[in-house]
């Protein structure tokens, strides 16, 4: 396996405008990274370019020391050494499990009873399933076979195109853990493309958030969630209330009361504080909010409220054992030191 390097890549579809703009991305050898974005952000277009199915209009894609794409030259998909795991497994229904895995091997090595196929079956914990038909597999088993087929020829990099989207929620959680283990056991360099934040955060070492064909921010899940660079990213990556704030020495003055300025905070005189629902707490001497709706989820209640001076909805979590009536006025304060983002783009 080898590192993936994408430098200033611009990609578009034939007859259309640019979809991905001057994008930089680096996945180290053996790393499992994710590209996270909403529908239309350019995720699939980027994946097609890495696979060699779309040419670059500018920039470069390389795996290890080998340049795969430039604006002038594109290595054909079959010669790239790139494995692909699609959304719905896409196994050949007329072939057995072992034959499906062997299909990914070079001609002359496609022995469904060979050592490589047996090793792949063991890797994905499907030893003994080689003679089964795809129709006899569960959705999760089929996706593991698709991963084994992609890994069989020892590709330089494995691309995973929303591989869990066709599965029900319960199966999806278990399978992503299994696939994460399989990729790391195989030492694979892998890039996951997904619209699911939980999926990206759970599976990947690092995440690049794509917005309108550009990387909004790249980092670990913890970095992105705790220190988003923009108000857009803060709300995209989780429930939050954006609270306007004015700098006053070592504190922010806000409609929900004063808040200490966090170490390393931006120097702007005005900002928006990213207040997560769990950072709002009941406080007798606090600022009142008015509850307009309540979402019960079993382990807690999410209060949807309003407060004077705060645009939009104020979100706050409470234990599910505490009943809250609509119209309740509750004094609260902001707990801790919320992250501040610039007003621009808020």
N, C-alpha and C positions, 0 to 999 in steps of 0.2 A: 504494500500500500504506500501511497505517496501523498504529499501535501497538495492541496488545491489552491491555486492563486488566480484570482480574477482582478484585473487591473483596468480601471477606467472603461469598463465595458458598457457599450450602448447597443441595445437590441430592439428591433421592431419586427413586425410581421410584414410579409410582402404586400406592397400597395398601401401600407398604413404608416402612421407616424411612429416616433420612438416610444417604446413602452418602458424600457429600462435605461436609465441615464447615468453614464459615467460611474458605474458602480465598482467599488473595491470590496473584495472579500478574500479572506485567507482562512483556510481550514488546515491546521497542522496535521502532519502524518499521524494516523491513529486517532484523530479527533472526531467527535460526533457533534456537529454543529447544526443549527436550525436557521431557516429563514422564515420569519413569522410576518404575516400580513393579511389584510382584509382582501376580499374578492376584488380583483381588478388592480391590485397593487403591483403586479408584475412578477409574482412568484413563479407561475408556470412558464412564463416567457423566459425567465432566467434559467430554469431547469432545462428547457428545450435547447437553449444555447449551449449549456454545459454538455449535454448529450450529443451535440452536433446536429440537431434537427433544425436549428435556426442559425444563420450566419451572424457574425458581429458586424455592426456598422462602424464601430470604433473600439479600440482597446484590445485586450488580450486575455485568453484563458489558457492556463498551463497546469499540468499535473506533474509534479516533480520537475525534472529538467526538460520535459517535453511540452512544447507549445502546441496546443490543439486548435486554437482559433485566433485569427486576427481578421482585420477587415479585408485582407486580400486572400487569405487561405483558411480553409476549414478541413480538418481531418475527418473523413467519413465516420459515421457513428459506429460501424462494425470494427473499426480499427482504433478506437479510442481507449479501449480497456475500461469502459465505464459500465457498471452494473446498474440496473433500474428495477425498483420495486414499485409497481403501479398501485392505484387506489384499490382496485378490486381483484388482486391476485392475477387474474387473466391467465390461469393455467389452461393448457391444452386439454380439452375434455376427453379426447380419444387416446391420450397417453396416460400411463400410470404415473404415480408420484415420482418414482425413480427415473422414469423416462423424461418427465418434465425437468428434473434437476439436471440430467445428463444433456438435455437440449442446449443448455447454456455453455457447454464445453466445446472446445475446438473440434472440427471434423476429424475423425479418426480416433478421438478420445471419448466418444459418446457411448460409453459402455454403462448401461444402467445398473450393472452388477459390479462395477469397478470400485476400486478403493476410494476414489474421490467422492463418488456419490454416497457411499457408505459413511464416509467422514462427515459429509454435509448433513445427512439424516441424523447422525448422532449429535452434531452441533446444535441442530434445531429441536432436539429431543423428540424425533419422530422415527427412531430406529424400529424396524418391523413394519413400517407403513409403506415401504417401497413399492409393493405390488397393488396397493389400493388405487382406486380411480378417484379423480378429484371430486366427483359427485358424492363420495362417501366421507368427505372431510367436513369439519366445521369451518366457519369463517376464519377463526383464528389459526387453525391448522393450515388452511389454504394459504394464508398470508405468510406463515413460516416456511412453507414450501417455496413460495415466490422469493423469499429472502435467500433460501438455500440455492435456488437456481441462479440468483444474481451473484452470490458469493462463489459459486462453484469454479468459475474460471479465474479466480483470484484477481478481480479487477483492481485498477489503481484507486478507484473511488466508487462508492455506492450512493446512488441517488434514491431517496424515498419520497414519493409523490403522494402526500396525504394518505399514508398507507392504512390508517385506522378509520377513515371517514365513513366507510361503508358498514362498520360494525356497530353493534349496540353499545351503550355507554359502559355497562358492566364488563363486557368482554374487552373493550378498548383499553381500560386501565390495566388489566392483567397482561394483555398482549404487549403493550408498550414497554412494560418492565422486562418481559422475556426478550423482546427484540433489542432493547438496550444491552442486555447481558450478552446476547448472541454477537452483536456487533463488536463489543469490547473483547469478548473471548476470541473472536476472529482477528483482532487487531485492525479492524477495518477503518478506513477514512470514510466518513459518511456525512452526507448533507440531507437533512430532512426539510421538506417544504410543507408548511401547514398554516391554517388560519386559526388553530386552536392554541391559545396561550398556555393552558395547563399542559398540553402535550409537549410543546416546545420546551417549557421550563423543566418538565420531568425528565425528558430524554436527552437533551443536548447539554454539552459542556459550555457552549457560548451561543448566543442568539443575536441575529441581525434582524431588526424590525424594518420592514420595507413599507414605504409610504409613497405612492405615486411614482414608483420606479426608482426611488432613491433610498439609501439606508438612512433612516432617521437616527438610529443609535445601535451600537454593537457592544456586547459585553455579556457577563454572566447574568443569570436570572436575577440574582440578588442585586447586582448593580443596576439593572434596568428598572426593577420595581422600586428600589429604595431611592435611586437618584436619576429619575428621568430628566432629559434635557429640555423637554417642552411640555406645555399643558396638554397638547394633543396626545403625546405618548403616555402621560400620566393617566389619562382617562381611558386610552386604548388598552392599557395593561392592567386594568382593574378598577373596581368601584372606588370613587373618590369624590370629594367636594373641593372645588376650586374656590378658595377664599381670598379676596383681595386684601393686600397687606401693604402698609407703609412703614419704612424703616425709621426707627426711633432709638438710636444708640444701639444697644445690645438686644433690642426687642423689636418685634413686628407688632404694629397696632392693627388690629383686625376687627370686623363687626362682631366676632365671637370672643373678643377680649384679647389681651396682650399675650404674645407667644415669644419665647426666647429665640434668638437667631442661632441656628445650628452652625457648628464649626465648618468652615469652608463654604458657607453660603454665598450666593451671588452678591455683588456689591450694589445692585440696583436700589434706588431710593424707593421704588414701588415694584411689587411682584405679586404673583399668585402663589398661595400655599396649597400644597397637595395634601389634603386631610383625608386619610383613609377612615372608613366607618368605625373601625375599632379605636381610633384616636379621639373620638368624641365621648366624653364621660359626663354623667349627671353630676351637677355641682350646685349646691344651694345658693352660692353667691355668683353663679354664672349668668350667661346671657340666654334669654328664653328662645326656644324654637317651638314651632307649632307642627304637630304630627298630622300629615295629610293622608298617609297610607302606611300599611304595615304588610311586609312579606314574611310569612312564616316558613322556615325551612327545616324545622325539627330541632336542630341543635341551637338555633338562635332566631331572633326576629330582626329583620332589616327595617328600620324606620325611615320613611321618606317624608322629610319635613321641609319647612321653609323658615328663614330667619331674615330679619330686616338687614339690608345691606349686602346680603349674599346672593349673587345671581344663580338661578337654577335651583336644583333640589339639594337639600342637605341630607346626607346619608349617615346613619348611625346604627350600630349593632347593639342589641340588648339580649341577655339570656332569654331563652324561650319560656322559662318558668315565670317571667314577669309579663303580665298582660298589659297591653297599652291600647287605650281607646283612641279612635280618630278624634282629632280636635284637641288632644291633650297639649297643654303648654308646659314645657319642661326646661328648667335652667340647665345649661351645659357649659363645659369649657373644653378647650383643646388640650389634650394630654401629650406631653413630650415636645419634640422639636420637628415639626413637619418640614418636608423638603420644599424649597422655594424655586419656582421656575419664572423665567422672564414673562412680562406682560405680552410681548410680541407673540402672536399666534395663539394667545389664550382664547 
